[in-house]
Amino acid sequence: MIQFAYAGSILAIFAMACAKSSVVHLMARLSTAKSTMQRIYPWIHGVIALWTVFSVFALAFQCGTVRPWLYTPQRCSNSGAVWYPIVIFNIVTDVGLAFLFAPVLAKLHMKLSQRVTVISLFGVRIM
């Protein structure tokens, strides 16, 4: 059962990275062709990739390289500490994406009530 938790935590990082990347791709599709935001998107993808690589390696090697699938709290006494930078950076990137996405959605050609609804749905990421 512990092996599933070990593998699940690593796969969760990939799932979160894919979700963040899909939001950035959606922002790129909705923004205008020559906007300033178009130049920011590759940097955002780079930050997401950096977070993903750091998180996966930090979780994969938190208990050493010799049989890491034999994870036990006694063997990895400080295993919870590796989650702090991962979670903090995850929160920061989610908040950043939510704030970057609002101006892109505000420029859409929709009724104001529909734009507010869409912005609030994407703003739920902050919570």
Number of C-alpha atoms within 10 A of each C-alpha: 5 11 12 10 12 17 13 12 15 18 13 12 19 17 13 15 19 15 12 20 18 12 17 21 13 13 21 20 12 14 18 14 10 8 10 10 17 15 11 12 16 13 11 17 16 12 14 21 17 11 18 21 14 14 22 18 11 17 19 17 13 18 20 12 9 8 9 17 17 12 17 14 10 8 12 14 11 11 16 10 10 13 13 10 14 18 12 11 16 20 15 12 18 20 17 14 20 20 16 14 22 18 14 18 18 14 12 14 9 11 9 11 9 12 17 15 12 14 19 13 11 17 17 11 14 14 7
